Structure formats: structure tokens, C-alpha cells
Amino acid sequence: FSTTDRALIVEPGTDAAQLYGHEQAVVLENQLKRELKEIEAALLKMKKKTYGICERCGKKIDLARLQVKPQAIYCVKCLKEIETKKG
């Protein structure tokens, strides 16, 4: 084989590895877009003076939770109830 011929030969698994890598990149991109939307929503709430208020029960979200997840929209109690219902 010449150098040109070798360049045309695809290594077994290479296409699959590239496809997997692309899929992972798409998943990461979607996750980052979702996080950006959540952060933008939190910034809007700050402007409206509603930041840190649970969207479900209307009570204040604990500072400890907001320090872990600044874009949180539910207090821990409501989040647990929602997750329990999901199953």
C-alpha cells in the first residue's frame, strides 16, 4: 500500500468512537444550554426581587441550597416531593 492508500483505510471501531464522541459532545452542549437558561432565569428573578423563592410553595429557599445550586427554583422539601412523585 502506498501512503495514500493507507489514509483511505478506516481502522475498525474508529467510526464508532467518533460517533460516540460526537454524541457525548451533543449531550454536553444540551446540558450547558439548559444550565445557561436556568442561570438567565435566576438573574431575571434577581431583577424582579423574587430570587430565592420556591416556585412551588412560595417559601424562601435555604441559603445553603442556593450556595450549592444558585439557579434552584424549588426548596429542598418541594424538590423531594416532586422527585418522589416522579418515582
Buried (B, 14 or more C-beta within 10 A) or exposed (E): EEEEEEEEEEEEEEEEEEEEEEEEEEEEEEEEEEEEEBEEEBEEBEEEEEBBBBEBEEEEBBEEBBEEEBBBBBBEBBBEBEEEEEE
